[in-house]
Amino acid sequence: MRLFKIVTVVFMTVLVAACNFTEEIYFNEDGSGKMSILFDGNEMMQMIPETDSTELDKAIDSTLVFKDLLLEKKDSIAQLSPEEQAKLKRLEPFSLRMVVDPEGGVMNFNMFTDFKKVSEVNDAFNAFQNASSVGPVAGGKTMPGGATEETTTVNYTFKKNTFKRETVILNQELFEQSIDSLASAEMFLSGSTYTFKYHFPRRVKSTNIEEATFSMDGKTMIHEVNFLEMMKDPESMLIEVELEK
């Protein structure tokens, strides 16, 4: 039960503290691979409300397998709306490793999965945010304000020699409302980052990201952006990478 409370506490705080995310994908030659969304909450440790400090007073290193949890809690999940059930279903391929060390000031959440095609993990970041729903399902605290409708989706493709990541706004009106709601958190989020780190089976021939950096062997591409700017204009974050044959 303590794990679920920690998950909820973290996601209650994520929009009022500087936070750093890393989206990392490893590709094999056949297009299969593994993905992880890493949340570095070390700075956020200072922002956890004192009333919730008892949830984070001991070190923890644990992995939550969502497939097992959703099976265990299927009766509770069946009572949710179809929309909420669909959000939880999206978590099924993932596992979440939580590392918390209060004395060392460490708080890292890493959601990861293997895939046969990268399109299987479309919209992984929204799935990561939906992990907060695990708390109420498992008997933890309820998130204030209830669940919100998703306004964007992220699609990945890796065909032939080309990888593509694009964000699509699903509902412009709701998207603009969600951006307005971030205004009160801009001071905190202005220092937050989102890093794309992609490992390919062959050297990168070209990319549309001029600011990207590369490993010595040319197979790993890294691109860091301001998290708040990306949230405000997600469709501008189009990534295309062509590999050498």
N, C-alpha and C positions, 0 to 999 in steps of 0.2 A: 504493500500500500504506500510506503514511503516513496518509492520510485515514482508513482503516479503524481503524488503531491509535488515532488521536485519538478517534474515535467510541467505541471500547471504553473508553478511559481515562476519558472523561467520564461514561459511564453506570456505571462502577465507583465513581465518587466521588459521584454525585448524591444518594445517600441518607445521606451522612455529612457534608454541608455545606449551609449555608443556600442555597436556590435560589429563583428567582422565575420563574414561568411566566405567559405571557399567551396566552389562547385568543381569537383575533380572527376574526370572520366579517363579510364584506361581502355584503349581499343586494341583488340586482337586483329589479325589479318582478315579473319572471316566476318568481321563486323560485330562480334560478340565482345563482351568486356565487363567492366564494373564501374559503378558510379557511387560517389559519396557527396553528401552535403554536410560540410563541417561548420559548426557554429562555435566560435571562440568567444566565450563569455567571461573571460578573466577580468576584464574591466567592469563588466556588469555585476560582478560579485559585490562591488561596493554599493550597488544600487538596490540590492534585495532589502525589502522592508524588514525592520527589526521584528515585527510580529511574526514573520515567517522564518526567522533565523534558526528555529529549532529543526526545520526540515533540512538545513544545510550545515548542521553542527558536527557531522561526522563525514569522514572520507568515504567515497563510494566509487566503485569501478564495476559497472554492471551492463549487460547487454540485454535489451528487450527485443524479442522476436515477435513482430506484429502478427504474423500468421498464426502463431500459437495463442497469442492473446485474444485475437478476434474469434478464434474457435472456442476458447474458454468462456468468452463473454457474449456468445451468440444470442442468448436469450435477452440480455439487456440491449444489445444492438438492434434486435428485431423490434423494439419498442420505439426506436427513433424514426424520424421522418425519412422518406426515401432519399432525400438529398443528403442528409447527414450519414446515412448508411453508405451511400456512394463515396463520400469523402473518406470514411474509414476503410472502405474496401480498397481504395487506392494505396493505403499503407501496407497492404498485405505482402507485397514482395520485399519489403524493407525490414531491416533490423536497425536498432538505435542503441549505440554505445554511449553511456553517460559516465564521465569521469569528473568527480568533484573532490577537491582537496582544499578545505577551508584554510588550513594553515599555510599552504603554498599559494593561495589565491588563484586556484585553477578551477575552471568550469568549462568543459568541452563536451559538446553533443555532436556525435557523428552518425548520420543516417546513411546507410549503405545497402547496396544490392548488386547482384550479378544480373546480366541481361544477355539474351541471344541477339536482340536487335535493340539499338538505342531508343527506338520509338516506343519500346515497352516502358520506358521511364519518363515519358513526356510529363511535363509539369511537376517535376520532383520537388521544386521549391515550395509550391502550394501544398504538396503532400507533407513536407516538413512542417509547415505552419499548422496543418491539420492535426499534427501529433498532439496538440494541446487537448484535443477532444478525448484523448485516452483517459485523462483524469476523471471527467464526469462518468464515462462508461465504466471505469474501474472502481467507482465509489469515492473519487477524490473531490476536490473543490470544483465548483462550477465557474467557468470563465465569465467575468462580468460582461453584460451586454449581449450574451448569446453569440452564436455563430454568425458570421457575415458571409454574404454571397461572394463568390470569387469573381473578380472582374477581368482577370487576364489568364492566359494559358501559354505555356512554353512548349514548343514542338522541336524535336531533334530528328535529323535524318543523317544517315551515313551511307551513301550510295556510290558505287564505283570508287572514284578517287576524291569525292567531295563530302565534307561534313558541313552541316548547317544547323544553326540554332536561331530560332526566331520566336518573338513574343507577339501574341495577338490579343488585342483588347476585345473582350466579349460583349461588354455593355458600356458604351461611352459615358452615359449619364451616371451610372453607378461608379465607374472608374473616377470620374471627376469628383464625386462625393467622397470617395475614399482618399483622394489626394488632399481634399480640403481638411479631412480629419487628421491628417499628418501635421498640420500647421503647428499645433501645440508641441509637437515633438521635434521640430526641425533643429532646435538648438542642440539637442542630444545626438540626433541622427546625422548631423552634418559631418561628423568625424568618422562615420561608419563606412566600411568598405565591402565590396563584393568582388572576389577574385575568381576568375575562370582559369582552370589549369587542366589542359587536355594533353594526354599522352597518346601519340599515334604510332602505328607499326612501321611507318616509313617517314622520311623527311618531309617537312612542309615545303611545298613549292611556292605557294602564294596565299595571302589572306587579305581580307578587306580591312582588317584592324591594323592601322599604321603604327599604333603605340605598343603593339604586342612585343614581348620579348621571348627568346627561344633558348633552349638548352644547347650545349656544345654540339650534340649530335643532330640538332635540328628537328628532333622528333617530338619535343615537348613545347607547347605554346602556353604562355602565361599572360593574362591581361587583367589588370585591377582597375575597378571603376568606383566612383562614389556611390554608395548604396542609395542615398536619398535621390540623387539625380536619376539613377536607373529606375527607381520606383515612380518618379514623376513622368518619365518618358521611356517606358519599357520597350516600345516598338523600335526605338532608335538603337537598341542593343541587339543588332543583327550581326551574327558571326558566321562567316563563310571561310572555309579552309580547304584548299586543294593540295593533295599530296603528290609527291613524285611517283611515277609509275615504276 
